[in-house]
Amino acid sequence: MHMIRTDADVAAGLVDLALLDVRLFTVIDKAGPVPLRRLPPGYRGLAGIIVAQMVSRASANAIWQRLEETAGDITPHHILALSDEACRTIGLSRAKADTLRRAAESVDRGELDLDAICRLDASAATRNLTAIKGIGRWTADVYLLFCGGHPDIFPSGDIALQNAVAHALSLAVRPSPRELDTIAERWSPWRGVSARLFWAYYAREMRREVAPVLEG
């Protein structure tokens, strides 16, 4: 498994994707630069993805900034020290606060090794992550894609990706997650690069920032 660690890995994946599916020549041309957006594995990266679930990029950034200011550092210890009132003031929903705490407890007890999980195959890694209540496939996919560098993961539950693929491939309707999984099979073993490509395409064509990770 060739992990995606550098911009050169993304570039190599784009070359192969154009050979795998001729329709992607136009997508690559319109998307412009395709960012790597690689984040270090660990609790901080997972927490950022949990915060970004089902909210706009602007809202996620604002919540993340308040979380950093209040917690002092994004570690299991610091997150577990936050009160319910502090979480509400930060803007975390009860569900997200609970998910952050459950993940923190699993890491703190040594039940979840967020570095080692990145070295597992995608299916085993996903099972480990989604065993934590509140972490679904989207969160697991995005963590493994950006923090783990997995080359062949496609977060088909991502609305921006669904819209981007529908627009780029001139589909009559936006594909469901299951339908998008089927479409993306053609892009294996570079589905992780194809996801980055379609996020870049959507950002450029729709003029919206949609990447589901918080950087910085």
C-alpha positions as CSV (number, residue, x, y, z in Angstrom):
1,M,0.0,0.0,0.0
2,H,1.6,3.3,-1.2
3,M,0.6,5.9,1.4
4,I,-0.2,9.4,0.3
5,R,2.5,11.5,2.1
6,T,3.6,14.1,-0.3
7,D,2.5,16.4,-3.1
8,A,4.4,14.0,-5.5
9,D,2.2,11.1,-4.3
10,V,-0.9,13.2,-5.3
11,A,0.6,14.1,-8.6
12,A,1.4,10.4,-9.3
13,G,-2.2,9.4,-8.4
14,L,-3.6,12.0,-10.8
15,V,-1.6,10.7,-13.7
16,D,-2.9,7.2,-13.0
17,L,-6.5,8.4,-12.5
18,A,-6.5,10.0,-15.9
19,L,-5.4,6.7,-17.4
20,L,-8.1,4.8,-15.4
21,D,-10.9,7.1,-16.4
22,V,-10.7,9.4,-19.4
23,R,-13.5,11.6,-18.0
24,L,-11.1,12.7,-15.3
25,F,-8.8,14.6,-17.8
26,T,-11.3,17.4,-17.8
27,V,-11.9,17.3,-14.1
28,I,-8.2,17.5,-13.4
29,D,-7.9,20.5,-15.8
30,K,-10.8,22.4,-14.2
31,A,-9.8,21.6,-10.6
32,G,-6.4,23.3,-10.7
33,P,-3.9,22.5,-8.0
34,V,-5.0,19.5,-5.8
35,P,-3.8,20.1,-2.2
36,L,-2.3,17.3,-0.1
37,R,-3.8,18.5,3.2
38,R,-1.9,15.9,5.2
39,L,-2.4,16.1,9.0
40,P,-0.4,14.4,11.7
41,P,-2.2,11.3,13.1
42,G,-3.4,11.5,16.6
43,Y,-6.2,12.7,18.8
44,R,-5.9,16.4,17.7
45,G,-6.5,15.4,14.0
46,L,-9.5,13.2,14.9
47,A,-11.0,15.9,17.1
48,G,-10.8,18.4,14.3
49,I,-12.7,16.0,12.0
50,I,-15.4,15.4,14.6
51,V,-15.8,19.2,15.0
52,A,-16.2,19.5,11.3
53,Q,-19.0,17.0,11.0
54,M,-22.2,18.3,9.4
55,V,-21.3,22.1,9.8
56,S,-20.0,24.7,7.4
57,R,-16.2,25.2,7.2
58,A,-16.7,28.7,8.7
59,S,-18.7,27.3,11.7
60,A,-16.2,24.5,12.2
61,N,-13.3,27.0,12.2
62,A,-15.0,29.2,14.8
63,I,-15.8,26.3,17.1
64,W,-12.3,25.0,16.8
65,Q,-10.8,28.3,17.7
66,R,-13.0,28.6,20.8
67,L,-12.1,25.0,21.7
68,E,-8.4,25.7,21.5
69,E,-8.8,28.9,23.5
70,T,-10.8,27.1,26.2
71,A,-9.0,23.8,26.4
72,G,-5.5,25.2,26.1
73,D,-4.5,22.2,24.0
74,I,-6.4,19.5,22.1
75,T,-5.4,16.4,24.0
76,P,-7.5,13.7,25.6
77,H,-6.6,15.1,29.1
78,H,-7.6,18.6,28.2
79,I,-10.8,17.6,26.5
80,L,-11.9,15.4,29.4
81,A,-11.4,18.3,31.7
82,L,-14.0,20.5,29.9
83,S,-17.3,20.9,31.7
84,D,-20.7,20.5,29.9
85,E,-21.1,24.3,30.3
86,A,-17.8,25.0,28.7
87,C,-18.7,22.7,25.8
88,R,-22.0,24.5,25.2
89,T,-20.2,27.9,25.3
90,I,-17.7,26.7,22.8
91,G,-20.6,25.7,20.5
92,L,-20.2,22.0,20.6
93,S,-23.4,20.0,20.4
94,R,-24.1,17.5,23.1
95,A,-23.5,14.7,20.6
96,K,-20.1,16.1,19.4
97,A,-18.9,16.8,23.0
98,D,-19.8,13.2,23.9
99,T,-18.0,11.8,20.9
100,L,-14.9,13.8,21.7
101,R,-15.0,12.5,25.2
102,R,-15.5,8.9,24.2
103,A,-12.6,9.1,21.8
104,A,-10.5,10.8,24.4
105,E,-11.3,8.1,27.0
106,S,-10.5,5.3,24.5
107,V,-7.1,6.9,23.7
108,D,-6.4,7.6,27.4
109,R,-7.1,4.0,28.4
110,G,-4.9,2.7,25.6
111,E,-7.8,1.1,23.7
112,L,-7.4,3.2,20.6
113,D,-4.0,3.9,19.2
114,L,-4.6,6.6,16.5
115,D,-1.0,6.2,15.1
116,A,-1.1,2.4,14.8
117,I,-4.6,2.4,13.3
118,C,-3.2,4.3,10.3
119,R,-1.0,1.3,9.5
120,L,-3.9,-1.1,9.4
121,D,-5.8,-1.9,6.2
122,A,-8.7,0.4,5.6
123,S,-11.5,-2.1,6.6
124,A,-9.8,-3.0,9.9
125,A,-9.0,0.6,10.7
126,T,-12.6,1.7,9.9
127,R,-14.0,-1.1,12.2
128,N,-11.8,0.1,15.1
129,L,-12.8,3.8,14.7
130,T,-16.5,3.2,14.2
131,A,-16.6,1.0,17.3
132,I,-16.7,4.4,19.2
133,K,-20.2,5.7,19.4
134,G,-20.5,8.9,17.4
135,I,-17.8,8.1,14.9
136,G,-19.4,6.9,11.7
137,R,-17.9,6.0,8.3
138,W,-17.5,9.6,7.1
139,T,-15.4,10.5,10.2
140,A,-13.3,7.3,9.9
141,D,-12.8,7.8,6.1
142,V,-11.6,11.4,6.5
143,Y,-9.3,10.5,9.4
144,L,-7.7,7.7,7.5
145,L,-7.5,9.8,4.3
146,F,-5.9,12.9,5.8
147,C,-4.2,11.7,9.0
148,G,-3.4,8.2,7.8
149,G,-2.6,8.9,4.2
150,H,-4.5,5.9,3.0
151,P,-4.5,5.9,-0.8
152,D,-7.7,4.1,-1.6
153,I,-10.4,5.6,0.6
154,F,-13.4,7.6,-0.8
155,P,-15.8,9.3,1.7
156,S,-18.9,8.7,-0.3
157,G,-21.1,10.1,2.4
158,D,-19.6,13.5,1.9
159,I,-22.3,15.8,0.3
160,A,-19.7,18.0,-1.4
161,L,-18.1,15.0,-3.1
162,Q,-21.6,13.8,-4.2
163,N,-22.3,17.2,-5.7
164,A,-18.9,17.5,-7.3
165,V,-19.1,14.1,-9.0
166,A,-22.6,14.8,-10.2
167,H,-21.5,18.1,-11.7
168,A,-18.2,17.0,-13.1
169,L,-19.6,13.8,-14.7
170,S,-22.9,15.4,-15.8
171,L,-25.1,13.1,-13.8
172,A,-28.8,13.7,-13.8
173,V,-29.1,13.5,-10.0
174,R,-26.7,13.6,-7.1
175,P,-25.5,10.0,-6.4
176,S,-26.3,8.4,-3.0
177,P,-23.4,7.2,-0.9
178,R,-23.9,3.6,-2.2
179,E,-24.1,4.8,-5.8
180,L,-21.0,6.9,-5.3
181,D,-19.1,3.9,-3.9
182,T,-19.9,2.1,-7.1
183,I,-18.8,5.0,-9.3
184,A,-15.5,5.4,-7.3
185,E,-14.6,1.7,-7.7
186,R,-13.3,2.6,-11.1
187,W,-10.7,4.9,-9.5
188,S,-9.1,2.3,-7.2
189,P,-6.3,2.1,-6.1
190,W,-6.2,5.9,-6.1
191,R,-9.6,6.7,-4.6
192,G,-7.9,8.8,-1.9
193,V,-6.5,11.1,-4.6
194,S,-9.7,11.1,-6.5
195,A,-11.5,12.4,-3.4
196,R,-8.9,15.2,-3.1
197,L,-9.4,16.0,-6.8
198,F,-13.2,16.3,-6.5
199,W,-13.0,18.5,-3.4
200,A,-10.6,20.8,-5.4
201,Y,-12.9,20.7,-8.4
202,Y,-15.9,21.7,-6.2
203,A,-14.0,24.5,-4.5
204,R,-12.9,26.0,-7.8
205,E,-16.1,25.4,-9.8
206,M,-18.6,26.2,-7.1
207,R,-16.4,28.8,-5.3
208,R,-16.8,27.1,-2.0
209,E,-14.2,25.8,0.5
210,V,-15.4,22.3,1.3
211,A,-12.3,20.3,2.5
212,P,-13.4,18.5,5.7
213,V,-10.3,19.1,7.7
214,L,-9.2,22.0,9.9
215,E,-5.7,23.0,9.3
216,G,-3.3,25.0,11.5
